Amino acid sequence: MDEQEVREIRQAFPALDTFVWFQNGGVSITPRPVADYHLALMAELRDRGPMHIAYPEEEYPRRTATIDRVSRFFRAQPTQVALMRGVSEAFQTVIRGIDWQAGDQILITDEEEAAIYLASLHLRDRHGVEVITVPVKGTSERQAVAFADAMTDRTRLVAFSHITTDIGARMRAEAICRAARERDILSFVDCAHSGGLWPIDLNKMGCDFAGVLSYKWMYAPYASGFLFVRDPDASLIEVTYAGGRSESKLDWHTGEFAFKPGAERFQFGPWSWPLVHAWARGLDFLEEVGVNRIWDRTCVLTDRLKDGVEASTRLDLHTPRSSDDSAALVSFGVEGATPEETRDRLRGRFSIVIKAVYAARKGMRASCPFFLLEEEVDFLLEKLGDVLGE
């Protein structure tokens, strides 16, 4: 994918006329074909009424096709997928379905975002669960070994981000999940920062559960997602949130009910179906560009940024150097200003939108979507030098 092709693709992103976008890891900007499709669905709702009531013969087949599309992108079966609002809800569904006992352990990285970290701390305070953190350091192979070494006979769940939120380190999900499975430990993978960057087969990953969301690297409007359940009929967790749309049978006279088969038993609504349909359209957009080509382009951009960070005397690279151990996030420390000051100066003076990180490690996190220009990476490095006095 050369610069000229990228410039042509950028025409689908009108928001790029406003700023230099290094915050796709927060919420992506939406390409015109996806946004237009979402707007058309909302106009349809306005003009024709709620489609599942007014025209169920049209809407329900469309919903089935959308779930098939989203599932297929991750090499999953529709029966393995339950719609959610995002990773947080998917993780809550899993942890609330486990019968925790005081002294049980949950194993996470020391760089988890609130979706996993806060929920784990809540388990600690509510049920006496011990939260064990594995430091993120070294190669992804060493990280997998560190996870396996930290598992004990008290570990009930291993939960981690495929790509960590702050420094963008890639976890070897297959190896970690395999080690957990060999010890009869459940596993959950947060795919927020990997889904859409390269082809992912959730079944081959080997996780028991995964959380996926639409609005970062799949370029869909904010927000929808799903919970992946590798063996949805194995009853590895209980249904905690029973509500409308999770039932296959509900008798108001006898009080008898039954949940739907497969992962749908964990699915309770309602959702904004135009958002979910737009997610499926976002996947079409990705595949029209080419997911493998997107990953190749991502590596070009992140390598260029990492080279520039390492060449600077005021920047300290936090993200693993190799693309095998990272993804589209490049994190680095700054000298001469706080991360918040650096962020605000870049936005105010140069219209560069970038995230300040301050949880596990303080610094800046640059997201590198495939549609960035190489000159924009150079522009960021140049202006970092300006605002930090280099």
C-alpha angles and dihedrals in degrees: 000000000000128000093260092056090047090053089054092049090049089066086076090062109066091174088072088074087070105047148353103265118221095144103080089120088067100047123332125237110245124241118235098249091054095043091046091052091051091049090050090053091051090048089050089054090050096047102036104025131238100342099211089057102033098037109013091157087065103035103046095054088047090053091050090050091049093052089047090052096049093045093048092053088063094039089247132133119246088241088063094057131082119184115243136167090247146305094308092060092043092053092046089053090055101043094043088054094060121088097230121199128196108272095029114131134226116197119212138153120265090243103058121142120235093272089073104014100051092042090052092050089050089055088052093054097038103040107015093251115165113232111214116193124202113208115240106232139122127019123334089252091057089046091056090051091049090053093049091048091052094055115104138174087268095056109111100170138019111203126176145148114258085218114022114239102230108035099020097233115167119230120212092240096180093054095044094047091046091053090049093048092051087058095044091249121143119238134207125188124198105214097182094120100034106044108101098016098087135353111290127194106195093193092054089047086067098217119146090219138010135185120218131182133194107217110069116050097003094060098226124142118272118301147019137094146154145238114234116211112190096200104020095177096051095085092224089155134022126244105255101167105055112177146133112318095028094082130089092184132021121169115193092193102049100025091233120143141166132198123237116263121257126012092328088084087075092050119101126162171082108250134173099258093194087063092050092047089049089054089058088051089051089057089053088053091051093050092046088058092040123250094225090049089050090055092048090051091047090056091052092053098043093046090052092050093046090051090054094047092051090049092055124091092209100047128074118198113229099173119086110265099229121076086221087068099039143030136203098328121089115188127188141166121244130216122204100034139033118265090250092051091047092050093049094047093050091050097042099044104029108018091242112150113205136148127251111215123202108157113087096357128011120234143072130313118207117195113208111204114188094250094065116112120235088236089059090056088051090047091055092051092047094049093045085059090051097050093042094047096244 
